[in-house]
């Protein structure tokens, strides 16, 4: 069976206006995507972890 070239995606959170999802890329990399209206921000795993740290700091 040939290896798929399409990423496996999973929705992590969703509201009426926003969406966060991750993709398991065929090369083994995990990427995270935050859709804010017509803007999408893309993160590699290390960047995503830093972004979450930043978001948690907002709660303090």
C-alpha positions as CSV (number, residue, x, y, z in Angstrom):
1,X,0.0,0.0,0.0
2,X,1.5,3.4,-1.0
3,X,2.1,6.0,1.7
4,X,-0.5,8.7,1.8
5,X,0.6,12.2,0.7
6,X,-2.4,13.8,2.5
7,X,-2.1,14.9,6.1
8,X,-4.3,13.4,8.8
9,X,-6.2,16.3,10.4
10,X,-8.0,16.7,13.7
11,X,-10.1,19.6,14.9
12,X,-8.9,20.7,18.4
13,X,-11.4,23.5,19.2
14,X,-14.1,25.4,17.3
15,X,-16.4,28.3,18.0
16,X,-18.8,30.0,15.6
17,X,-16.0,32.2,14.3
18,X,-12.7,30.5,15.1
19,X,-11.1,27.1,14.5
20,X,-8.0,25.3,15.8
21,X,-6.8,22.2,14.1
22,X,-3.7,20.0,13.8
23,X,-2.3,18.1,10.9
24,X,0.0,15.0,11.0
25,X,2.0,15.6,7.9
26,X,3.2,12.6,5.8
27,X,6.9,13.5,6.7
28,X,6.1,13.0,10.4
29,X,5.9,16.7,11.3
30,X,2.9,17.9,13.3
31,X,1.6,21.3,12.4
32,X,-1.1,23.4,14.2
33,X,-3.4,25.9,12.5
34,X,-5.5,28.7,14.1
35,X,-8.2,30.1,11.8
36,X,-9.3,33.6,12.8
37,X,-11.9,34.7,10.3
38,X,-10.0,35.1,7.0
39,X,-6.5,34.8,8.6
40,X,-4.8,31.4,9.4
41,X,-1.8,31.2,11.6
42,X,0.4,28.1,11.1
43,X,2.7,26.7,13.8
44,X,5.2,23.9,14.0
45,X,5.1,21.8,17.2
46,X,7.7,23.9,19.1
47,X,6.1,27.1,18.1
48,X,2.7,25.8,19.1
49,X,4.0,24.9,22.6
50,X,5.4,28.4,23.0
51,X,2.1,29.9,21.8
52,X,0.1,27.9,24.3
53,X,2.5,29.1,27.0
54,X,1.9,32.7,25.9
55,X,-1.9,32.2,26.0
56,X,-1.8,30.6,29.5
57,X,0.2,33.7,30.7
58,X,-2.9,35.8,29.8
59,X,-4.9,34.1,32.5
60,X,-2.4,35.2,35.2
